[in-house]
Amino acid sequence: MLRITARAGVKPTEDEARVAKALTLLFPGAAVARQDDALVATPGDLARLRELIRSQRIPDTARGQMLAGLSNDGLRARFTLGKQAAAVGRAHFGALRGPLGDIDVELAGDEPGEVERAIYRLAPDTTVELELSEVPPAERPAP
């Protein structure tokens, strides 16, 4: 089962409610809780993020950023989303290094390949045939 965690630091000058709103704009319905100097969201799914990736036409960039954070055992992936972009309901992959900081997202699975499959469902490969676009390369049939 895929587990999703999104963590956004809350600076002393920030309104905690606005940071929570930024998280819920990317992950609607997520449970948001305060942990130390951050808010942590535990969304049930990635449907809104998938929708944003497609509507903003950034699947290759998004997939590249997510796969870059894939662990060697394939059981987790870590990537960063811009908090400022999230505050206006947009997805920006990669650290913005802005004054507001970023949102750190972790996808964790129980089986090898589970996280990679989730990444390809979120951000399909635009360089292959449509029916193979959501399938990781290692699981595609040989040509």
C-alpha positions as CSV (number, residue, x, y, z in Angstrom):
1,M,0.0,0.0,0.0
2,L,1.4,3.4,-1.0
3,R,1.9,5.8,1.9
4,I,2.1,9.6,1.2
5,T,3.6,12.2,3.5
6,A,4.0,15.9,2.7
7,R,5.9,18.2,5.2
8,A,6.0,21.9,5.0
9,G,8.0,24.0,7.5
10,V,6.3,26.9,9.1
11,K,8.5,30.0,9.6
12,P,7.8,32.3,12.5
13,T,6.6,35.0,10.1
14,E,4.2,32.7,8.2
15,D,0.5,32.2,8.9
16,E,0.1,28.6,9.8
17,A,-3.4,28.5,8.2
18,R,-1.9,29.6,4.8
19,V,0.7,26.9,4.9
20,A,-2.1,24.4,5.7
21,K,-4.1,25.7,2.8
22,A,-1.1,25.3,0.4
23,L,-0.9,21.7,1.5
24,T,-4.6,21.0,1.0
25,L,-4.6,22.7,-2.4
26,L,-2.2,20.0,-3.6
27,F,-3.6,17.2,-1.5
28,P,-7.4,17.9,-0.9
29,G,-8.8,15.9,2.0
30,A,-5.4,15.3,3.6
31,A,-5.2,15.2,7.4
32,V,-2.9,18.1,8.4
33,A,-1.2,18.1,11.8
34,R,1.5,20.2,13.5
35,Q,4.8,18.5,14.2
36,D,7.4,20.7,15.8
37,D,8.1,23.6,13.4
38,A,6.2,22.1,10.5
39,L,2.8,20.9,9.2
40,V,2.6,17.4,8.0
41,A,-0.1,16.2,5.6
42,T,-1.1,12.6,5.1
43,P,-3.1,12.5,1.9
44,G,-5.1,9.4,0.9
45,D,-4.3,9.8,-2.7
46,L,-2.4,11.8,-5.3
47,A,-5.4,12.6,-7.6
48,R,-5.1,16.4,-7.4
49,L,-1.3,16.3,-8.0
50,R,-1.8,14.1,-11.0
51,E,-4.5,16.5,-12.3
52,L,-2.1,19.4,-11.9
53,I,0.8,17.6,-13.6
54,R,-1.4,17.0,-16.6
55,S,-3.1,20.4,-16.8
56,Q,0.3,22.2,-16.4
57,R,1.7,19.8,-19.1
58,I,4.8,18.9,-17.0
59,P,4.8,15.1,-16.8
60,D,8.4,14.7,-18.0
61,T,9.7,17.2,-15.5
62,A,7.6,15.9,-12.7
63,R,8.5,12.2,-13.4
64,G,12.2,13.1,-13.6
65,Q,12.2,14.9,-10.2
66,M,10.3,12.1,-8.6
67,L,12.5,9.3,-10.1
68,A,15.6,11.2,-9.0
69,G,14.5,10.8,-5.4
70,L,13.7,7.1,-5.7
71,S,15.7,5.0,-3.2
72,N,18.0,2.2,-4.3
73,D,15.6,-0.4,-3.0
74,G,12.7,1.2,-4.8
75,L,10.5,1.4,-1.6
76,R,10.4,5.1,-1.3
77,A,10.8,8.3,-3.3
78,R,11.4,11.8,-2.0
79,F,10.9,15.0,-3.9
80,T,10.3,18.7,-3.4
81,L,7.4,20.9,-4.3
82,G,7.4,24.7,-4.1
83,K,5.4,26.0,-1.2
84,Q,4.8,29.4,-2.9
85,A,3.4,27.7,-6.1
86,A,1.3,25.4,-3.9
87,A,-0.2,28.4,-2.2
88,V,-1.9,29.4,-5.5
89,G,-2.8,25.8,-6.4
90,R,0.1,25.0,-8.8
91,A,2.6,22.3,-8.7
92,H,6.3,23.2,-9.1
93,F,8.8,20.4,-8.9
94,G,12.2,21.0,-7.4
95,A,13.4,23.3,-4.7
96,L,12.6,27.0,-5.2
97,R,14.9,28.0,-2.4
98,G,12.6,30.9,-1.7
99,P,12.0,32.6,1.6
100,L,9.0,30.5,2.3
101,G,10.8,27.1,1.9
102,D,9.4,24.1,0.2
103,I,7.2,21.1,0.7
104,D,9.0,17.8,1.1
105,V,7.0,14.8,-0.2
106,E,7.7,11.2,0.5
107,L,6.0,8.2,-1.2
108,A,6.6,4.9,0.5
109,G,5.6,1.4,-0.5
110,D,5.8,-2.1,0.8
111,E,6.9,-3.9,-2.4
112,P,9.7,-3.2,-4.8
113,G,8.3,-1.3,-7.9
114,E,5.2,0.0,-6.1
115,V,6.5,3.5,-5.8
116,E,7.9,3.6,-9.3
117,R,4.5,2.4,-10.7
118,A,2.8,5.2,-8.7
119,I,5.2,7.8,-10.2
120,Y,4.5,6.6,-13.8
121,R,0.7,6.8,-13.1
122,L,1.2,10.3,-11.7
123,A,3.4,11.5,-14.6
124,P,3.2,9.3,-17.7
125,D,6.1,8.9,-20.1
126,T,5.4,11.1,-23.1
127,T,8.2,9.4,-25.2
128,V,6.4,6.1,-25.6
129,E,3.1,4.8,-27.0
130,L,0.0,5.9,-25.0
131,E,-0.8,2.4,-23.7
132,L,2.7,2.1,-22.2
133,S,3.1,5.6,-20.9
134,E,2.0,4.7,-17.3
135,V,4.2,1.5,-17.2
136,P,7.7,1.7,-15.8
137,P,10.4,0.8,-18.4
138,A,11.4,-2.4,-16.5
139,E,7.8,-3.7,-16.7
140,R,7.2,-2.9,-20.4
141,P,7.1,-5.8,-22.9
142,A,10.2,-6.3,-25.1
143,P,9.8,-4.7,-28.5
